[in-house]
């Protein structure tokens, strides 16, 4: 299979994957910080265990958000 035909077949999926990977870490950090600040408003101190749980929660949320955004963006632009 030639590179050109491979690129034509997987063009959209490739860009969705690349955009998702590029957005994942900054979005996860942003969501995690928002979760921790919200938790700090209700409690004065947030334990390390709670931060770990909130990081897992932020990871799942950011994966879903980045994949959906990337898919919509690629379909609109390309």
Secondary structure as UniProt FT lines:
FT   HELIX           3..9
FT   HELIX           11..42
FT   HELIX           48..77
//
